[in-house]
Amino acid sequence: MKPKYHLGKNAIYALEGVKYMLQKERAFQIELLCILPLLVLSFFLEISVFMRIVLDFSLVLILIVESINSAIESCVDLITQDFHPLAKIAKDCASGAVFLSVMWAVILWCYVLGDLYLF
């Protein structure tokens, strides 16, 4: 029988996932080190609150997608340690999602900063 939903326990599980990402996932750690200064910088830009939210969300989205990527990789590794073309596709697609989220953030930040300081 499925256990009942418990907000406190589920919050603890979620925080354990964040803790794992911070302690064990090198890509997450590197991305976080790059993202934190940009989050601070966004508060000093002369932009609307809405645009600040958009910029900040584009950065947090990278961490969200990286977490999903790590979950997919762990599930694939749980199923097989051997090379399998479908396992490669799953891992490559998840990594591609991280890449796309990073590219989206770079494009968005370049557009906003270019609009502020170049045009």
Secondary structure, DSSP 8 states (H G I E B T S, - for coil): ------HHHHHHHHHHHHHHHHHH-HHHHHHHHHHHHHHHHHTTS---HHHHHHHHHHHHHHHHHHHHHHHHHHHHHHH-SS--HHHHHHHHHHHHHHHHHHHHHHHHHHHHHHHHHT-
